[in-house]
Amino acid sequence: MSILCTLYLKDGIILASESRATHSIEQNGMKIITGRTDDLQKTFVIEDKRIGISFCDNAKVGKMLMDDFFEMLIISISERSKSPSPFTS
């Protein structure tokens, strides 16, 4: 189970999530937990773009876990925003 929370307030939006992840395999129709961690980042903020993203479940983009994907996405967006835009003078 994952807990994601979004609060819309007069002065802004608050995004929050817990950080537990469990790893499991299925054997003979039974789910067996093989490990857990309490430090998985599930909420990401791209401050200069005013974007917040939260996720849950064991989601992947290709072979990349979502937390790794979002970290790379944030770095990519931040690097692009540092280069001059062709639309500004």
Backbone as a printed PyTorch tensor [residue, N CA C, xyz], in Angstrom:
tensor([[[  0.8380,  -1.1720,   0.0000],
         [  0.0000,   0.0000,   0.0000],
         [  0.8870,   1.2400,   0.0000]],

        [[  0.5190,   2.2100,  -0.7970],
         [  1.2230,   3.4950,  -0.8340],
         [  0.2710,   4.5890,  -0.3920]],

        [[  0.8430,   5.6110,   0.2320],
         [  0.0560,   6.7590,   0.6510],
         [  0.5990,   7.9870,  -0.0580]],

        [[ -0.2460,   8.6110,  -0.8740],
         [  0.0770,   9.8590,  -1.5490],
         [ -0.9590,  10.8800,  -1.1110]],

        [[ -0.5130,  12.0980,  -0.8530],
         [ -1.4160,  13.1270,  -0.3590],
         [ -1.1670,  14.4270,  -1.1060]],

        [[ -2.2300,  15.0790,  -1.5370],
         [ -2.1330,  16.3920,  -2.1720],
         [ -3.1190,  17.3220,  -1.4810]],

        [[ -2.6150,  18.4620,  -1.0280],
         [ -3.4590,  19.4640,  -0.3900],
         [ -3.4410,  20.7330,  -1.2300]],

        [[ -4.6150,  21.2260,  -1.5870],
         [ -4.7450,  22.4860,  -2.3140],
         [ -5.0990,  23.5560,  -1.2890]],

        [[ -4.1960,  24.5040,  -1.0930],
         [ -4.4000,  25.5670,  -0.1140],
         [ -4.4240,  26.9260,  -0.7980]],

        [[ -4.8130,  27.9330,  -0.0580],
         [ -4.8900,  29.2870,  -0.6020],
         [ -3.5350,  29.7460,  -1.1550]],

        [[ -2.4540,  29.4020,  -0.4760],
         [ -1.1250,  29.8800,  -0.8640],
         [ -0.3290,  28.9000,  -1.7170]],

        [[ -0.8690,  27.7470,  -2.0180],
         [ -0.1240,  26.8000,  -2.8410],
         [ -0.6400,  25.3790,  -2.6900]],

        [[  0.1480,  24.4380,  -3.1850],
         [ -0.2030,  23.0210,  -3.1730],
         [  0.8720,  22.2670,  -2.4000]],

        [[  0.4600,  21.3160,  -1.5690],
         [  1.3880,  20.4670,  -0.8310],
         [  1.2640,  19.0480,  -1.3690]],

        [[  2.3900,  18.4600,  -1.7620],
         [  2.4460,  17.0540,  -2.1690],
         [  3.2400,  16.2890,  -1.1220]],

        [[  2.7620,  15.1260,  -0.7380],
         [  3.4770,  14.3180,   0.2510],
         [  3.2700,  12.8400,  -0.0590]],

        [[  4.2210,  12.0210,   0.3740],
         [  4.0980,  10.5700,   0.2230],
         [  4.9690,   9.8910,   1.2590]],

        [[  4.6230,   8.6550,   1.5660],
         [  5.4950,   7.8730,   2.4390],
         [  6.5990,   7.2780,   1.5810]],

        [[  7.5620,   6.5890,   2.1790],
         [  8.7390,   6.1550,   1.4190],
         [  9.0150,   4.6540,   1.4910]],

        [[  8.0670,   3.8640,   1.9440],
         [  8.3010,   2.4200,   2.0560],
         [  8.0670,   1.7260,   0.7210]],

        [[  8.9260,   0.7750,   0.4170],
         [  8.7580,  -0.0780,  -0.7610],
         [  9.0590,  -1.5080,  -0.3520]],

        [[  8.2410,  -2.4280,  -0.8130],
         [  8.5080,  -3.8450,  -0.5800],
         [  8.7800,  -4.5130,  -1.9190]],

        [[  9.6260,  -5.4860,  -1.8910],
         [  9.9730,  -6.2580,  -3.0830],
         [  9.4770,  -7.6740,  -2.8550]],

        [[  8.8040,  -8.2150,  -3.8540],
         [  8.2520,  -9.5570,  -3.6810],
         [  8.3560, -10.3440,  -4.9790]],

        [[  8.2510, -11.6440,  -4.8300],
         [  8.1760, -12.5500,  -5.9700],
         [  6.9700, -13.4520,  -5.7600]],

        [[  6.5090, -14.0620,  -6.8230],
         [  5.3910, -14.9800,  -6.7090],
         [  5.8810, -16.3880,  -6.9640]],

        [[  5.6350, -17.2700,  -6.0030],
         [  6.0040, -18.6740,  -6.1470],
         [  4.7950, -19.5360,  -5.8100]],

        [[  4.4610, -20.4280,  -6.7020],
         [  3.3270, -21.3400,  -6.5140],
         [  2.0410, -20.5830,  -6.1630]],

        [[  1.8480, -19.4310,  -6.8040],
         [  0.6370, -18.6530,  -6.5790],
         [  0.6250, -17.8490,  -5.2910]],

        [[  1.7360, -17.8450,  -4.5560],
         [  1.7950, -17.0930,  -3.3020],
         [  2.8050, -15.9560,  -3.4250]],

        [[  2.4550, -14.8180,  -2.8590],
         [  3.3460, -13.6620,  -2.8630],
         [  4.3120, -13.7740,  -1.6830]],

        [[  5.6110, -13.7410,  -1.9920],
         [  6.6370, -13.8460,  -0.9560],
         [  7.4390, -12.5470,  -0.9520]],

        [[  7.4320, -11.8580,   0.1960],
         [  8.1840, -10.6050,   0.3170],
         [  9.6570, -10.9400,   0.4810]],

        [[ 10.4740, -10.3720,  -0.4170],
         [ 11.9060, -10.6730,  -0.4090],
         [ 12.7470,  -9.5390,   0.1640]],

        [[ 12.1420,  -8.3840,   0.3670],
         [ 12.8830,  -7.2650,   0.9360],
         [ 12.0190,  -6.0300,   1.0510]],

        [[ 12.5160,  -5.0820,   1.8120],
         [ 11.8080,  -3.8020,   1.9290],
         [ 12.8110,  -2.7110,   2.2210]],

        [[ 12.4010,  -1.4930,   1.8800],
         [ 13.2310,  -0.3210,   2.1330],
         [ 12.3270,   0.8200,   2.5790]],

        [[ 12.8630,   1.7260,   3.3660],
         [ 12.0850,   2.8650,   3.8360],
         [ 12.6260,   4.1860,   3.2960]],

        [[ 13.3580,   4.1410,   2.1740],
         [ 13.9320,   5.3800,   1.6580],
         [ 13.6880,   5.5900,   0.1610]],

        [[ 12.5600,   5.0840,  -0.3360],
         [ 12.2220,   5.2770,  -1.7450],
         [ 11.5180,   6.6160,  -1.9180]],

        [[ 12.0600,   7.4700,  -2.7590],
         [ 11.4460,   8.7670,  -3.0140],
         [ 10.2960,   8.5780,  -3.9980]],

        [[  9.0910,   9.0140,  -3.5950],
         [  7.9060,   8.8580,  -4.4350],
         [  7.3100,  10.1900,  -4.8630]],

        [[  7.8150,  11.2830,  -4.3450],
         [  7.3420,  12.6120,  -4.7140],
         [  8.5250,  13.4280,  -5.2000]],

        [[  8.3600,  14.0450,  -6.3620],
         [  9.4360,  14.8080,  -6.9910],
         [  8.9120,  16.1910,  -7.3550]],

        [[  9.7850,  17.1890,  -7.2390],
         [  9.4190,  18.5640,  -7.5600],
         [ 10.4370,  19.1370,  -8.5370]],

        [[  9.9370,  19.7500,  -9.5940],
         [ 10.7780,  20.5060, -10.5240],
         [ 10.4520,  21.9670, -10.2360]],

        [[ 11.2390,  22.5540,  -9.3350],
         [ 10.8990,  23.8620,  -8.7840],
         [ 10.8060,  24.9630,  -9.8240]],

        [[ 11.7880,  25.0380, -10.7240],
         [ 11.7710,  26.1480, -11.6820],
         [ 10.6370,  26.0320, -12.6950]],

        [[ 10.0250,  24.8610, -12.8130],
         [  8.8820,  24.6700, -13.7140],
         [  7.5580,  24.6040, -12.9560]],

        [[  7.6250,  24.6420, -11.6180],
         [  6.4430,  24.5600, -10.7560],
         [  5.6280,  23.2950, -11.0300]],

        [[  6.3360,  22.1580, -11.0740],
         [  5.7140,  20.8640, -11.3410],
         [  6.0050,  19.9310, -10.1710]],

        [[  4.9920,  19.2180,  -9.7190],
         [  5.1560,  18.1860,  -8.7060],
         [  4.5680,  16.8840,  -9.2120]],

        [[  5.2670,  15.7770,  -8.9650],
         [  4.8160,  14.4640,  -9.4470],
         [  4.9690,  13.4590,  -8.3120]],

        [[  3.9470,  12.6610,  -8.0860],
         [  4.0200,  11.5560,  -7.1340],
         [  3.6250,  10.2740,  -7.8480]],

        [[  4.1700,   9.1540,  -7.4020],
         [  3.8060,   7.8750,  -8.0060],
         [  3.6990,   6.8080,  -6.9270]],

        [[  3.0360,   5.7140,  -7.2630],
         [  2.9800,   4.5620,  -6.3740],
         [  3.0170,   3.2950,  -7.2270]],

        [[  3.1840,   2.1820,  -6.5840],
         [  3.2520,   0.8750,  -7.2110],
         [  4.6580,   0.6460,  -7.7710]],

        [[  4.8800,  -0.5060,  -8.2910],
         [  6.1900,  -0.9000,  -8.8110],
         [  6.2520,  -0.5520, -10.2910]],

        [[  6.2130,   0.7230, -10.5740],
         [  6.1710,   1.1730, -11.9590],
         [  7.5680,   1.3390, -12.5330]],

        [[  7.6650,   1.0960, -13.8390],
         [  8.9320,   1.2560, -14.5490],
         [  8.6840,   1.9690, -15.8660]],

        [[  9.7060,   2.6570, -16.3450],
         [  9.7240,   3.2130, -17.6940],
         [ 10.8130,   2.4340, -18.4050]],

        [[ 10.4220,   1.5620, -19.3150],
         [ 11.3870,   0.6320, -19.8940],
         [ 11.8910,  -0.2890, -18.7950]],

        [[ 13.1920,  -0.2920, -18.5780],
         [ 13.7690,  -1.1000, -17.4980],
         [ 14.1590,  -0.2460, -16.2970]],

        [[ 13.8010,   1.0510, -16.3290],
         [ 14.2120,   1.9850, -15.2870],
         [ 13.0870,   2.1650, -14.2580]],

        [[ 13.4250,   2.0490, -12.9680],
         [ 12.4420,   2.2860, -11.9190],
         [ 12.0200,   3.7570, -11.9240]],

        [[ 10.8040,   4.0210, -11.4760],
         [ 10.2490,   5.3710, -11.5560],
         [ 11.0890,   6.4010, -10.8140]],

        [[ 11.6150,   6.0810,  -9.6270],
         [ 12.3870,   7.0870,  -8.9010],
         [ 13.6500,   7.4710,  -9.6710]],

        [[ 14.3100,   6.4940, -10.2970],
         [ 15.4810,   6.8040, -11.1260],
         [ 15.0810,   7.6140, -12.3620]],

        [[ 13.9420,   7.2500, -12.9680],
         [ 13.4610,   7.9680, -14.1450],
         [ 13.1810,   9.4360, -13.8270]],

        [[ 12.4770,   9.6940, -12.7150],
         [ 12.1500,  11.0720, -12.3620],
         [ 13.3930,  11.8800, -12.0190]],

        [[ 14.3660,  11.2590, -11.3430],
         [ 15.6050,  11.9720, -11.0380],
         [ 16.3200,  12.3840, -12.3240]],

        [[ 16.3960,  11.4820, -13.3010],
         [ 17.0270,  11.8160, -14.5820],
         [ 16.2120,  12.8680, -15.3440]],

        [[ 14.8880,  12.7860, -15.2800],
         [ 14.0230,  13.7560, -15.9380],
         [ 14.2380,  15.1570, -15.3650]],

        [[ 14.3110,  15.2570, -14.0520],
         [ 14.5150,  16.5490, -13.3920],
         [ 15.8570,  17.1470, -13.7890]],

        [[ 16.9030,  16.3280, -13.8070],
         [ 18.2280,  16.8030, -14.2200],
         [ 18.1730,  17.2870, -15.6660]],

        [[ 17.5400,  16.5290, -16.5360],
         [ 17.4390,  16.8870, -17.9510],
         [ 16.6860,  18.2070, -18.1380]],

        [[ 15.5710,  18.3720, -17.4450],
         [ 14.7800,  19.5950, -17.5650],
         [ 15.5640,  20.7840, -17.0150]],

        [[ 16.2510,  20.5940, -15.8950],
         [ 17.0330,  21.6840, -15.3100],
         [ 18.1630,  22.1090, -16.2320]],

        [[ 18.8320,  21.1410, -16.8650],
         [ 19.9250,  21.4680, -17.7820],
         [ 19.4030,  22.2070, -19.0080]],

        [[ 18.2470,  21.7990, -19.5210],
         [ 17.6670,  22.4640, -20.6840],
         [ 17.2300,  23.8840, -20.3720]],

        [[ 16.7470,  24.1070, -19.1480],
         [ 16.2690,  25.4470, -18.8080],
         [ 17.4290,  26.4220, -18.6200]],

        [[ 18.6700,  25.9130, -18.4360],
         [ 19.8350,  26.7840, -18.3010],
         [ 20.3180,  27.2900, -19.6530]],

        [[ 20.0290,  26.5470, -20.7150],
         [ 20.4810,  26.9930, -22.0400],
         [ 19.4890,  28.0270, -22.5750]],

        [[ 19.9840,  28.9820, -23.3750],
         [ 19.1140,  30.0420, -23.8710],
         [ 17.9820,  29.5010, -24.7400]],

        [[ 16.8270,  30.0680, -24.5660],
         [ 15.6680,  29.6590, -25.3460],
         [ 15.6590,  30.3920, -26.6860]],

        [[ 15.3180,  29.7250, -27.7600],
         [ 15.2140,  30.3860, -29.0550],
         [ 14.0160,  31.3290, -29.1310]],

        [[ 13.1260,  31.2580, -28.1440],
         [ 11.9170,  32.0720, -28.1550],
         [ 12.0530,  33.3690, -27.3620]],

        [[ 13.1970,  33.5730, -26.7020],
         [ 13.4020,  34.8170, -25.9560],
         [ 14.4470,  35.6610, -26.6500]],

        [[ 14.3490,  36.9520, -26.4670],
         [ 15.3220,  37.8330, -27.1160],
         [ 16.2640,  38.4400, -26.1040]]])
